[in-house]
Amino acid sequence: MDPFTLFALANGAVSAVKAGCQLYKDIKGAAGEVKEVLDDLDQQFNKRYPPERPATVEQRNQYVKERNRVIDLNKRNGEVHNIYQDIGNHLGTYYDNFYKCMAVFEEEERRGRNEVYTGEDSLGKRALQRVLMKKQLEQMSSELRELMVYQSPPELGALYTEVEEMMKVMGKEQKVAMTEHLRRQQRDQLQRKRRRDKFTREAVLGAGIMTVIFVTMFIFMIIIDGRIERHPELGNCAVPRGSWLYEKWTNTIWATCK
């Protein structure tokens, strides 16, 4: 698979983990006695906008929107378990594509040492792309760790640690499988190329032989027509009358001699 596709999948998984963590924190923050949270919001709003300095329509609408958000999050407390599972799945997707991407990079580097590069991009550009994507993937890992271990509820930090440890083992296996898959693809492509080249050579050879045959026949026809015109007494056969092949030729089914 193309490393850019793998990178995009890993990046999408990271975004999904971030969104899931934020939703998880919001729901956990609004869990419990919602009345206390709403009372606290009311106190903060009234303190910020006393009667002598009332809030604008936009500010009041924002306050109402925040109250409704807290109420909605409190109602969604039962969804926390599903969100927890979704975050774990997205983490697995990230690490899966991370290790696949690394396997592709390593295989490209190996091929770069042993094969002549024939792609459209320059070697320098390809190398720079690999370096940049590696750094971005490593940055994603750091951001995930920071987010889940230090900025989220403790249970998400534990989830991150469990998934990370599990994917270290599975990632090594995945890299081996991905490397073998890439090499098998390379062998298949080489075999297909050899078959195409062989077919092309045979087609060119066949076309050349047919061309030689047709040209030779054309030349013989010109020679025979010239002989018939100059020496009509020898007949109009391809084989001139009186030669040792004449009788045999005239007895064949395709002879039209007169």
Secondary structure by P-SEA (a helix, b strand, c coil): ccaaaaaaaaaaaaaaaaaaaaaaaaaaaacccaaaaaaaaaaaaaaaccccccccaaaaaaaaaaaaaaaaaaaaccaaaaaaaaaaaaaaaaaaaaaaaaaaaaaaaaaaacccccccccaaaaaaaaaaaaaaaaaaaaaaaaaccccccaaaaaaaaaaaaaaaaaaaaaaaaaaaaaaaaaaaaaaaaaaaaaaaaaaaaaaaaaaaaaaaaaaaaaaaaaaaaaccccccccccccccaaaaaaaccccccc
